[in-house]
């Protein structure tokens, strides 16, 4: 989905991003 995912290892931050992206 997002190539920046590698840069952001924060599971909490990404979890919010994934929910918002959905």
C-alpha distance matrix in Angstrom:
0.0 3.8 6.7 9.0 8.3 11.1 13.3 13.1 14.5 15.8 14.9 16.8 15.2 11.6 13.0 14.3 11.2 9.3 12.7 13.1 9.8 11.0
3.8 0.0 3.8 5.3 5.5 8.5 10.0 10.1 12.2 13.7 13.7 15.5 13.3 10.1 12.6 13.5 10.2 9.6 13.2 13.1 10.3 12.5
6.7 3.8 0.0 3.8 5.3 6.5 8.1 9.6 11.8 14.2 14.9 17.2 15.0 12.1 15.1 16.3 13.1 13.0 16.7 16.5 13.9 16.3
9.0 5.3 3.8 0.0 3.8 5.2 5.2 6.4 9.4 11.4 12.9 14.9 12.3 10.1 13.6 14.5 11.5 12.4 16.0 15.6 13.7 16.6
8.3 5.5 5.3 3.8 0.0 3.8 5.4 5.1 6.9 9.0 9.7 12.2 10.3 7.6 10.8 12.5 10.1 10.4 14.1 14.5 12.9 15.3
11.1 8.5 6.5 5.2 3.8 0.0 3.8 5.5 6.4 9.7 11.1 14.1 12.6 10.5 13.7 15.7 13.7 14.0 17.6 18.3 16.8 19.0
13.3 10.0 8.1 5.2 5.4 3.8 0.0 3.8 6.2 8.9 11.4 13.7 11.7 10.6 14.2 15.5 13.5 14.9 18.3 18.3 17.3 20.1
13.1 10.1 9.6 6.4 5.1 5.5 3.8 0.0 3.8 5.4 8.0 10.0 8.0 7.2 10.8 12.1 10.6 12.2 15.3 15.7 15.2 17.9
14.5 12.2 11.8 9.4 6.9 6.4 6.2 3.8 0.0 3.8 6.0 8.9 8.4 7.7 10.5 12.7 12.1 13.1 16.0 17.1 17.0 19.1
15.8 13.7 14.2 11.4 9.0 9.7 8.9 5.4 3.8 0.0 3.8 5.4 5.2 6.0 8.3 10.1 10.4 11.9 14.2 15.3 15.9 18.0
14.9 13.7 14.9 12.9 9.7 11.1 11.4 8.0 6.0 3.8 0.0 3.8 5.5 5.1 5.8 8.6 9.6 10.1 12.0 14.0 14.7 16.0
16.8 15.5 17.2 14.9 12.2 14.1 13.7 10.0 8.9 5.4 3.8 0.0 3.8 5.5 5.0 6.5 8.7 10.0 10.9 12.6 14.2 15.6
15.2 13.3 15.0 12.3 10.3 12.6 11.7 8.0 8.4 5.2 5.5 3.8 0.0 3.8 5.4 5.4 6.4 8.8 10.2 10.8 12.2 14.4
11.6 10.1 12.1 10.1 7.6 10.5 10.6 7.2 7.7 6.0 5.1 5.5 3.8 0.0 3.8 5.3 4.8 6.0 8.5 9.6 10.0 12.0
13.0 12.6 15.1 13.6 10.8 13.7 14.2 10.8 10.5 8.3 5.8 5.0 5.4 3.8 0.0 3.8 5.4 5.2 6.3 8.6 9.8 10.7
14.3 13.5 16.3 14.5 12.5 15.7 15.5 12.1 12.7 10.1 8.6 6.5 5.4 5.3 3.8 0.0 3.8 5.5 5.2 6.1 8.5 9.9
11.2 10.2 13.1 11.5 10.1 13.7 13.5 10.6 12.1 10.4 9.6 8.7 6.4 4.8 5.4 3.8 0.0 3.8 5.4 5.1 5.9 8.5
9.3 9.6 13.0 12.4 10.4 14.0 14.9 12.2 13.1 11.9 10.1 10.0 8.8 6.0 5.2 5.5 3.8 0.0 3.8 5.4 5.0 6.1
12.7 13.2 16.7 16.0 14.1 17.6 18.3 15.3 16.0 14.2 12.0 10.9 10.2 8.5 6.3 5.2 5.4 3.8 0.0 3.8 5.5 5.2
13.1 13.1 16.5 15.6 14.5 18.3 18.3 15.7 17.1 15.3 14.0 12.6 10.8 9.6 8.6 6.1 5.1 5.4 3.8 0.0 3.8 5.4
9.8 10.3 13.9 13.7 12.9 16.8 17.3 15.2 17.0 15.9 14.7 14.2 12.2 10.0 9.8 8.5 5.9 5.0 5.5 3.8 0.0 3.8
11.0 12.5 16.3 16.6 15.3 19.0 20.1 17.9 19.1 18.0 16.0 15.6 14.4 12.0 10.7 9.9 8.5 6.1 5.2 5.4 3.8 0.0
